[in-house]
């Protein structure tokens, strides 16, 4: 490598910034983005971490200063993220917004089902206890796929649009997405929310097949087919982060 090239080559930067606040260290991931015009710091509930986005030509030292200046804000926001809950026997988790207790059944084989009991609804899981978490997660995904496909088909028929595919993911930053090809993707975690929330997300994504934006026209379409959209948006703002606490 020539001397001139070495002089102008930027030294590799750390991927994270360590922010210390009141004796506690917090790790902040750093992302340079060409379209960024300023420093932004956000906390991600799904991954329980923080990320700082910075302009492509900004100084890394300025990013460190920015992160350190927001140490108090960072500590408060991270503290608000609910503790992770591992799916397993005796876990209480919401199914369609209703708390269900997970019960492992040693007298049954290879299936998952819901039972109503005197103490409330339960999700019963048979088979090897080592696979309880995975079976609960797979059960939730199947229930989510069924509900979301039904709601999607209903709204697609109402708006006269064609949905080519419905898939489920575990997105960290959004509850759903739609492409101009008619493919729609949702977070399987919507099955943990009340049905009116899942219904709103289906209406939202199907409406994007008419308007691939968030214009006033788009929101009029959503409101016409989903009158409870404001209640659903409010629920997600208040409780959406809780849906990411459950881990297999």
N, C-alpha and C positions, 0 to 999 in steps of 0.2 A: 504494500500500500504506500502511495507517495506521501511525502511530508505534508504537502498542501491539502490532500484529502483528509489526513489525520487531523489537521488543524481545524477543519470545518465540520468534522463529523461530531454529532451530538453524543455525549456520553449516555449510556443506557440509564434510564430512570427507574426508580423503584415502582412496583405495581401498587403499593399501598403507602399510606401516611399513618403514622402512629400519633394519635391525639390523646394527651393525658389531661384528665379533668378530675379534680378533687381526689387524686390518688389512684384513679382507675384509668387503664389504657384501653383505647378504642382503636380498632383498625378500620381505615377508610380506603376502599378501592379507588383507584384513579383512572379516569378515562379521558384521553384527548379526543376531541371531535371537531372535524373541520367546520361543521355548521354552528358550533357553539359560539356565542358572542360574549358570554360572561361565565363566571364560576357559579355552579349550582351544586347544592348538597342535598341529597335525599336519602331517606331510610327505606329499605325494602323489607316489608313485613314477611314476605314469603321466604326469603333467604336469611332474614334476621341479621342484616348487615347494612352498611352505608356505602354510598358511592359518590364521588365528587367528579363532576364533569367540567372540563376546562377547555378553553379555546386552543386550537392547534399550535398557535405561536406564543402562548402565554408562558411565563417563567414558572418552572416547577416550584421555586422558592415562594412565589406569590400564592400558589395553590396550598402550600404548607401553612402559610400565614392565614389564609382564608379558613382552612379547616380548623386550625387551632383557635381562631377567633369565635368559632361556632361550637366549641367544645361543650358548653352548657346545654345548648339546644340539642346537640347530638345525644348527650346523656339522657335527657328527658324523653326524647322520641324513642330511643332504643329500649328504655325502661318500660314504655307503654306496650311493647310487643308482647303478646301472651306467651307463656312458657310452652314449649313443645309438648304435645301429648302423643305418646306412642299407642298405636292401635293394638289392643290386646284384651284379654279377659278383664272384665269389670270396668273397662273404659266407658265413659259416658260421652256419646257423640250425638250431634243432631242429624237426624235423617228427615229431610224435608222440613227442617226447622224444629222438629220435635225431639227432645232428648231420648236416646235409646241406650240401654246398657248392653255391652258385649258380653255374651255368656258362652263359654266353651262347653260343648256337650261331648262327653266321652261315650255315650250310648248310641251315637249316630255316626254315619260315615259320609265324608266328602261333600258336604253341601252347606249352604248358608240360607237362613230363612228368618222371617220376623214373626215373633209371637207376642200377643197381648197377654200381660199378666196382671195380677192384682196390684203390683207395685209399679206398673207402667210397661211400655213396650220394650222389647228386648230383641237384639240381633243375635241369633243362635248360630254358632259355628262348630261344625263337627270336624273330625279328623285329627291329625297330628297337631298338638298345641304349638309346635314350632312354626307352623304355617298359618296361625290364626291371623296375624297382621296382614299378610298378603291376601288371604281369602276375604277379609273384611274390605280391604281396598278394592279388590276385583269386584266384589258385590256392589260396592258404592258406584264404581264406574259403570257397571251394567245398568244399575238403576238410573244413573245420570243419562246414559245414552238413550234409554227408553223414553224418559221424560222430555229430553231436549229434542229428540227426533220428532216426537209427537207435536210439541209446541212449534217447532220449525216448520213442519209440514202444514200445520194449521195457518200460520201467518203467511207462508208462501202462497197458499191457495187464496188467501184474502187479498194479497197484493198482486197476484197474478205474475209471480216471478218463479224462476226455476232454480232449485237448489240441487247442485250436482253431488255434493258429498257433505256429510256431517262427521267430524272427528272430535275426539276428546284429547286434551293435553293437560299439563299441570303448569300453566303459565304463571309466572311470578308477577308480571306487571299489568296484565289485562285479563278480563273475564271472558272475552270472546273476540273473534276477528272474522271478517268476511272478505273474500276476494271477488274480483270482477268475473271470474269464471264460475261463480255460484257455489264455491266451496266455503263452508263455514266451520270454524273451530271454536270449541268452548272449553272452559276449565271444568273438569269433572267435579270440582269442589262445590259447584252450584247446587248439587243434590243435598248439600248440608244446609242450604238456606231455605227459607219459607218458599212455597211454590210460586207466590206472586213475584218473587225476585227472579227466579229461574225463568218465569214467563216473560218478564220484562227484557231480560237479556236476549231471549229468542227473538222477540219483537224488534229489538235494537239491531241485531245482526242481520235479520231478514230485510229490514228497512234499508240497510246499506246496499242491497241489491237493486234498489231504486235510486238511491242517492249515496255515492261513495264519498261522503264527506259528513261534516257535522254542521251543515248550514241550517238556517231557520226552516227551510223546506223539509230537511231531513227530520227535524224535531217535530214538525207538524204531522208528518206521516206516523212517527212513533206514537204521538199522543192520540191520534185518531184510532189506532188499532189497540193501544194499550193505555187506557185511562189512568192506571195506577202507577205510571212511570215515576212520578215524583216520590211516592212512598217507597218504591223500590230503590231509587237512587239514594234516598235518605238512609234506608236500611244498610245499604252497602257502605256508605260513608261511616256509619256508626259501628257496624259489626263485620264488615268485609275482612278485616285483618284477622279476625278470629278463625276464619275458615282455613287459614294456612297453618294453624297450629298442629293439625293432626298428621302424624307421620307413620308410615308403615315400617 
